[in-house]
Amino acid sequence: DGGITQSPKYLFRKEGQNVTLSCEQNLNHDAMYWYRQDPGQGLRLIYYSQIVNDFQKGDIAEGYSVSREKKESFPLTVTSAQKNPTAFYLCASKRAGTENTGELFFGEGSRLTVL
Amino acid sequence: AQSVSQHNHHVILSEAASLELGCNYSYGGTVNLFWYVQYPGQHLQLLLKYFSGDPLVKGIKGFEAEFIKSKFSFNLRKPSVQWSDTAEYFCAVIPIQGGSEKLVFGKGTKLTVNP
């Protein structure tokens, strides 16, 4: 089955540690996205990438970093500079060329808790 | 920048009641509009979308939404809800301009349907 796989599903981290969340898709989509979901806040865009080796900051990129070395993979690193990292992180993808008419496909999410 | 407002944070209904969830957006230009749904423990998924044409659009599971351009609104409706409609619902917009890839979400409305 085609889809988006995020791992780990749950992650605990001590303050001051970096952590990397994995996102892999086998949908052959060119565009990939990272959102953060907090209760009562909806989804906020962290980073997005429309093509391999290129990515752009979203609305809340501070304290996060990404890479896009392969079409299938878009890992997110939550750095120690992120002041409030405890959240639910969602990865999504979309077919290139669909621009603003395309549907986003989401992974199941990763819940990060900083102790 | 565009923004999306969802009027209700939490709606509680009994089965067979009618549902209307409000969504207003702020953006001066033309937009495409979406409703996404997140059932407990499941992926966020597309419920319905509006691009152009008939302002009343039908989605999956008996949901529909009406685009009222003069009111900048895209309210979601269902004539008779079921217990299985318990979920969180997100309205989202994307402006139609220059290949923008940034979908903006509202804060979400949690729907609880009591049997």
Interface residues (C-beta under 8 A of the other chain):
Chain A: A31 Y35 G40 Q41 G42 L43 R44 L45 Y48 Q50 G58 L90 A92 K94 E99 N100 T101 E103 L104 F106 G107 E108
Chain B: V4 Q6 H9 N32 F34 Y36 Q42 H43 L44 Q45 L46 K49 F51 F90 I94 P95 I96 G99 S100 E101 K102 L103 F105 G106 K107 G108
